[in-house]
Amino acid sequence: ATKVRYIPEVEMQQLVREAALEQGFVEGQAEMLASCGRNIYAIGCDYHPTTITLLQEGKPAQEFIVPYGANLRDELIARKINCYQSITRWTNCNGQQLCGTCIVDVTRGVEGCTRRSLDEASTLRENPETYKLACITNVYGDIAVRIHPEVGAAQWTR
C-alpha cells in the first residue's frame, strides 16, 4: 500500500528551496522556485486541509481543520466562537465588511491568509500588521488566531 503524507505549503516551499540549492541554483533563484513550488502544490490539491489554532485567554488552545481557502469568520461562527468585540456580537454586519468589529490577531502564519485590502488596512490602521478582519480573511495555510485582541484607542468598534 502506498503511504501518502500531507505536506503543508510552507514545508513544501522549504523542501523545493533546499532541492534547488542542492542542484546548484543561487539563493534568489532557489527562493523563486520555492514560491512557485508552493503555488503549484496549492493549485494541484483537490482538498487541502488547513489547521486553525484558536487562542483564547484563560482557555487551552483549540485546533480545528478547515478546507483550503475557508473564510475565518464563517469557520469561527460555525463552531459557535464569538470573534466580535463587545455588543457587536449581536449587532454586527453579518460578515459584509461594514462594521469592522470581527478583529482577530493572527499570531502565527499571517502569510497564509489573504492580504489586507485597502479598506481593511484603513480600518485596522492603528493596529499591528497581524490584525485581520475575520469576515474577509480566507485561510490558505496553518495559522494561530487570538480572538478579542486589544485594539487601539481610536478603533471604531460600535
N, C-alpha and C positions, 0 to 999 in steps of 0.2 A: 504494500500500500504506500502511496506517495504521501509524504507529510508536507503540509503547507503551513507556513508561519506568516502571520500578518506582520508586515514591517511598516511602522509609522513613517510618514513622509519625511520627517526630519532625519530619521535614521537612514532612510534610503538616500537622501541627499548627501549625507556624510559618507556612505559607502561608495557612491558614484564619485565623489570628490577624491577619496583615497585611491580608488582604482585608477582614476585619471592621472594622479600624481605618480603612481607606480608605473604607468605607461609612458612617462616622460613629459607630460603636459606641464606647463608652467602654472603657478598658483592662480593667476587670473583666468586662464583657460579652464583649469580644473573647477573653479567656482562657477563659471558659466555653464559648464557641462552638468555640474551638480544641480544647479537650479533647473536646468532643462529636464534632467532625470526625475526630479521631484514632480515637475508639472506633467510629464508624460505618464508617470506612475499614477498620478491622481486621475488623469483622463481615462486610463485603461481600467479603472476599478468600477465594477458594477455596484458593489456595496463596500463602502469604505468606512468602517466603524471608527468613531472618534470618541475619546473619553473626556468627559467634563468632570472635574473635581470641584465640588462645591465647598466653599469655606464660609462657615457662619460662626460668629463669635459665641463662645461658650458651648459649642456643639462639635462632635467629631466630624472630620471631613467625610463627605459622601461622594461616591463615584457613580456615574451612570454613563452608559454607552448610548450614543445618538448616531443617526445616519450622517454621512459626509454632507456638509452644506446645510445642516439643520439650523433653524433660527433659534438663537439663545433664549429669547423671551418665551417663545412657544414651548420650548423644552422645559423651562422652569415652571411655567404655568401648568403644563400637563402633569407635573409632579407636585402640584399644589405648593409651590415655593414662591413666596411673595418677593419680588425683586423691586418693589416700589418703595419710595420714601414716604413716610407719614400717611396722611389721609388719602393720598393718591392711590392707595391700594384699591379704593372703591371709585375714585373719580378720574382715573387715568384715561388716556385716549384709545385704549384697546389695541395698542401696537401700531398706531398710524404715524408715529414720529411727530406728534403735535405737542405733547406736554413736556417732554424732556425729563421725566421722573423715573425711568427704569434704569437708573445708573448703576453699573457694576464695575468692579475693578478686576481686570484680567491680570492676575498676578504672575501667571506663567503661560507662555505660548501666545501672546497677543499677535504675533506674526502669523498665527494660524487662524486669524479672524479676518473678516472683511476690513478693508482700510476705512479710516474715518472719512466720511463725506464732508463737504464744506459746511453743511448745516450742523452735522454732529460736532465738528470741530468748533463751530461758533457757540453751540450750546454748552460744550464742555471746556471752553477756553481757559478757565481758571483752575482746571483740574489736571492731574498727571496724564501723560500720554496713554497710560494703561487703562484709563477710564473709558468705558464704552456705553452706548445706549443699547440695552439688550434687544429692543424691538427691531433694530436694523443691523444686528450683528449675526452673521452666519458663521458657523464653525467648520473649519477645514483642517484642523489639526488638534491634537490633545491640548487642553487648556485647564487652568485652575482659575476659578472665579470667586471673588469675595463679594457677597451682596451687602447692601446698605453701607457702602464706604462713606467716610466723611467727605463732604463736599465743601467747596469754597463758600465763604460767607455770601457772595453775590450770586450763588447758584439759584436759579429760579426753580423751585420745586412745588409751586402752588400750595 
